[in-house]
């Protein structure tokens, strides 16, 4: 475990923070008529092993007019937020472990 693990952990922290932002945005606009909620999609950064990134895309509503109710599913947003939080905590553990390992390697060489 080294710098690559540290970088992967940091990029996962960033991606999960952005995903939580998307979920919060969707919940905040749940009562806005015609609002199209965004969906967070995680993907591995290229080249492989460089971390995790997030793309967002708006979900299509069945009705195209702005008087249609929001397409936000609050139950799905709540469960997504819990998943993003758990993933954030796991990524934080990776960063902490990588930091500890790198510190030990530096202490050993010094």
Secondary structure per residue as TSV (DSSP state, phi and psi in degrees):
chain	resnum	aa	ss	phi	psi
A	1	X	-	360.0	129.9
A	2	X	-	-151.1	-142.2
A	3	X	H	-63.7	-36.5
A	4	X	H	-61.8	-41.9
A	5	X	H	-65.6	-39.4
A	6	X	H	-61.6	-46.7
A	7	X	H	-64.5	-39.3
A	8	X	H	-63.7	-42.9
A	9	X	H	-62.3	-42.8
A	10	X	H	-65.9	-42.2
A	11	X	H	-67.0	-33.4
A	12	X	H	-67.8	-37.7
A	13	X	H	-60.4	-45.0
A	14	X	H	-64.1	-45.7
A	15	X	H	-62.9	-41.9
A	16	X	H	-70.7	-31.8
A	17	X	H	-64.2	-44.1
A	18	X	H	-65.5	-36.8
A	19	X	H	-65.5	-39.9
A	20	X	H	-63.1	-37.1
A	21	X	H	-62.1	-40.7
A	22	X	H	-63.2	-45.6
A	23	X	H	-62.2	-42.0
A	24	X	H	-64.9	-40.2
A	25	X	H	-61.7	-43.1
A	26	X	H	-64.3	-42.5
A	27	X	H	-67.3	-41.3
A	28	X	H	-63.1	-29.0
A	29	X	T	-104.4	15.5
A	30	X	T	-60.1	-31.0
A	31	X	T	-95.6	4.9
A	32	X	S	-81.3	122.0
A	33	X	T	-64.5	135.5
A	34	X	T	76.7	3.6
A	35	X	-	-66.6	134.6
A	36	X	-	-106.0	107.8
A	37	X	-	-64.8	149.2
A	38	X	E	-90.7	157.9
A	39	X	E	-125.1	130.6
A	40	X	E	-85.4	130.9
A	41	X	E	-125.1	116.5
A	42	X	E	-85.6	144.1
A	43	X	E	-150.0	153.1
A	44	X	E	-73.7	135.8
A	45	X	-	-71.1	152.8
A	46	X	T	-104.1	142.5
A	47	X	T	-68.6	164.5
A	48	X	T	-53.2	141.6
A	49	X	T	88.4	1.6
A	50	X	S	-91.0	4.7
A	51	X	-	123.8	-160.4
A	52	X	E	-126.5	139.0
A	53	X	E	-128.8	171.3
A	54	X	E	-131.9	133.7
A	55	X	E	-120.0	151.2
A	56	X	E	-122.6	145.4
A	57	X	E	-140.1	144.2
A	58	X	E	-78.6	139.1
A	59	X	-	-80.9	143.1
A	60	X	-	-79.1	137.1
A	61	X	-	-90.5	152.4
A	62	X	S	-68.7	-32.8
A	63	X	S	-104.7	133.7
A	64	X	-	-89.1	-14.2
A	65	X	S	-81.2	157.2
A	66	X	T	-76.0	-6.6
A	67	X	T	-87.2	-5.4
A	68	X	S	-70.5	148.3
A	69	X	-	-65.7	161.9
A	70	X	-	-61.2	148.2
A	71	X	-	-92.9	15.4
A	72	X	-	-76.1	127.9
A	73	X	-	-100.3	104.2
A	74	X	H	-64.0	-34.0
A	75	X	H	-65.3	-42.7
A	76	X	H	-65.9	-40.9
A	77	X	H	-64.3	-38.8
A	78	X	H	-65.7	-44.4
A	79	X	H	-68.5	-37.2
A	80	X	H	-61.3	-42.3
A	81	X	H	-61.4	-38.9
A	82	X	H	-65.4	-39.7
A	83	X	H	-65.4	-45.6
A	84	X	H	-61.9	-37.3
A	85	X	H	-65.1	-44.2
A	86	X	H	-64.1	-41.1
A	87	X	H	-65.3	-38.5
A	88	X	H	-61.0	-45.8
A	89	X	H	-62.7	-39.0
A	90	X	H	-65.8	-42.2
A	91	X	H	-65.1	-37.1
A	92	X	H	-63.6	-37.0
A	93	X	H	-66.3	-37.9
A	94	X	H	-63.4	-45.3
A	95	X	H	-62.3	-43.4
A	96	X	H	-62.8	-44.0
A	97	X	H	-66.5	-42.9
A	98	X	H	-63.0	-40.9
A	99	X	H	-62.3	-43.5
A	100	X	H	-63.9	-43.0
A	101	X	H	-65.3	-44.1
A	102	X	H	-63.7	-39.4
A	103	X	H	-61.9	-40.3
A	104	X	H	-65.7	-41.5
A	105	X	H	-63.9	-40.8
A	106	X	H	-67.6	-40.6
A	107	X	H	-64.4	-36.5
A	108	X	H	-67.0	-41.8
A	109	X	H	-75.1	-26.6
A	110	X	-	-74.7	360.0
